Amino acid sequence: MTPGTCTTITPIAPAEARRALAKDVVHVWRIPVAAGAAPENDFSPWLTPMEQARGSRFTRVEDRLRFELGRAVTRCLLARYLGLTPEKVGIDLDQSDKPILDASTRADDRMIHFNLSHSGSWIVAAFARSSAVGIDVEAVSATSISADLIAHVMSDSETRILQRLPKQKQIAAFFKCWTSKEAFVKGIGVGLSVPLKAIEVCVDPDQPAQLLTAPPEFCPGNWRLSTLAFSAPYAATVAVAAKSAVVVDISVDSWRNIN
């Protein structure tokens, strides 16, 4: 695998996803929100009281259900990998508010790195045994792009590259850039403490995802980015702190089929 190429993305069926997560493999699960986020679905059995309270603060029903479904799916999948029941899986937030296994769940033989993102009709969740991961999905919309957002997300050199691209590719280029940076920032777990403009990635939508530069304290040379193939109008990227990692793409038609 030559420098600059994306990691291998292997699509498999859910039934083929083994319970044991191999060392250099990342499982990326895609779960459609529409098949689960209905008012009659009660996800409380898979949520902690704190998560239920947080969900209740959403003013829009669809936002609440998306949050609850995402947390429920994450806990059920972690239980699958750890050989536990979902209620035994404790999830904490680290100092940067990145979800991690809590101290009572972690053990030398059952450490899992994971990350979650949701937007519009999709939830995506990434799991790795030995490498930090970050993932981001965004609904692609030309109307959501503003000059202020471009200035917030993109460096000056990235903006120049964007402007040189044909008009019909600029929207895809921006969202590739945005999801690449968000996935990396989520993976290293720094929250909003690092400006996105301090990170540079491949912008061209016809080229593999690639992390070009980032502050040295984040060890950018250890990270690889992969673009997830979504039908329009979504963009998604996964970041893995392992250059040799193989990304396994697992799609289900309902959250009930994750086991």
N, C-alpha and C positions, 0 to 999 in steps of 0.2 A: 504494500500500500504506500503510495508516494505521498510526500508532504503536500497538503492542500486539498487532497481529496476528502470526500465525506466518509463517515463510517458506513459499513455495510448495513443496509436495512433489509431484514428478511421478514416478509409477511407470512404468518402462520395462523392456523385456526385456533380458537380458544382451547379446544380439547387437546391440542398438541403442546400447549404450554405446560412444561413440567413444573411440579411443585418446587423442586430444588432449582434455585436460580444460580446458574454457573458463574464463576468468578468474573469472566470477561464478557458477560452478556448483560444487556439492558433490555428489560421488557417495557414496552410502551403500549399501554391499553387505551383504546378509544371507545368511549361509551356515549351513545347518543342521548341527549337530554330528553328529547321528545318522548322516548319510550319509557321514561321513568318519572319525569317531573310533572306529575299531575296532582292536583290537590288531595285526591283520595289516598295517595301513597303516604304512609307514615314511616319515616326513617328513624324515629326516635330510638328504637331498640339498638341501633348501631351508633348512636351519638351520646356523648357525655352531656351532663347537665349544662356545662359551660358552652358546649357547641349548640345545644338546643336554645340556650338563652341568646347566643349570638345570632342564630338563625331567625329568632323571633323579632330581632331589631330591623330586619329588612322591611322596607315599606312596600316593595313590589313582590307579589306572590311568586313570580317566576324567578326573581333573584334569590328569594329564600329557598325555594325548592332546588335550584341549581347548587347553592351552597351545601344544603343538607345532603343531596345526592352525592356530591363530590366527596364529602367527608365520609359518608357511609361506604361508598365504593372503595375509597382508600383503605379504610379500616378492614373491610372484608378481604381485600387483596393482600394486605399485610398479614392477616391471619392465615391466609392460604400459604404464603411463603414461609411463615414462622412455625407452622404446625400448631397454631393456637385457635381458640374460638375468638370471634371478633371482640367480645366484651373483655377479653384478657389483654387486648392490644391497647397500650397507653400511648398517646401522642402528646408531646410537649412542643413548645416553641422555644427556639434558642434565642440568644440575645438580639438577633436580627429578625426575629419573628419567622424564622424558617421552621416548618414542621419537622420534627425528629421523633424517633422512638423515645419514650421516657425511660428513666433509669430502671424502673421495675421490669420493663420489657426487654431492654438491651441485654445481651450476653455475648461472650466471645463467639459462640456458635450460632447466633441468630441476630446478626447485625444486618439491617437493610437500610440503604439510602433510598429516599423517595422524594418525589416532587409532583405537584398537581397544578393544573391550569384549566380554566373553563371559560368559554366565550360562546355566546349565542346558543347553537344547538349541540355543542360538543363539550365533553369532559375528556381530558387526556391526563394520564398519570404514568410516571416513569419510576421504575424500580431497579436497583442495582445492588449486588452483594458487597462489592469492595470498592466502589468508586462513587464519589459525589455526583449527583445529577441535578439538572434543572430543565424545566420544560415550559414552553409558552405557546399558546394558541390565541389567535386574534381573528375576529371577523373582518374580512377585507372590505373596506368601503372608501370610495374616493371622497365622500363628503366628510369623513372623519379626519382627513389630513388637512392640517392648516400650516401656515408658515411658522407659527409659534411651535407647533408640535415637531416639525422638521428640525427647527433650531434646537429643540430640547433633546431630540434623539440622535441626530446625525452630526458628525464632525464636519468641519469645513471641506475637507477633501472628499468625504462621502457625499456631501451635498453637490459638489462639482461633478462627481461621477453620475449621480442621479440626474442632474440636469442635462448631461450629455446623452443619456439613454433616449431611445424613441419614446414619445409620449405614451404609447400603449403599454410600455413596460415599466413606467415609473411607479405606478401604484404597487405592482408586485414587488418591485425593488425596495420600496419603502418598508413594506410589511415584512419582507425577508430580513431587512436590517433590524427592524424593531424587535421581531421575535427572537432573532439571534442574540441580541444584546440582553433582552429580558431573560432568556433561558440561561445565559452565562451568569448574569448577576444573581439569579435565583440559585444557581448551582453553587456558587462560591459563598452564598449566604450573607451578603453585605447589605441587603435591603436597598434603601435609597441613599446610602452614605457615599456612593461613588457616582459621579455624573455619567450618564450614558455616552456623552460626547468624548469622554476619556477612553472609550473602548472603540476600536475600529474593526469592522467585519467586512466580508465580501458582500457587495451590494447587488451586483449583476444577477438577475434572476435566472440567467442561463448557465451560471457557474455553480459549482458545489459550494455549500455553506462553508465558511472558514473564519476562524478568529485570527485577525491580523496583528493587532496590538492591544495591550491592556496594561494597567499599572503593574510593575514587576512583582509587587508583593502578592499578587493574585496568581502567580505562576502560570501565565497564559500558555506557555509551551506545553503544559500537561493536558490541555483541554482540546477536545474536538467537538465540532458542531455537525449536526445532520438535519437536513430538511425533511419533514414528513410530507408525503404527497397527499394533499387534500384536494378534493374537487372544489371548485370555486363555490363560495367566496371565503375560504379560510386559508390562513398561513400558520404554520407551526414549525418550531425548531426544538430539538433536544440537544443539550450540552452535557458532555460526559468527561469526567476527569480521568480518562484512560484512552490513549490514542488507538489502541488495538481493539477497543470494544466493538462488539457486534450488536446492533440495535434490532431487536425482534419486535415486529409490528403486529399487535393482536387487536383485532376488531370484533366487537360483539354487537348484536342488534338490540340488546336490552341489558340493563344492569343486572337483571336476574340470571343472566347467563355467564357471569364472571367466574363461577365455580365449576 
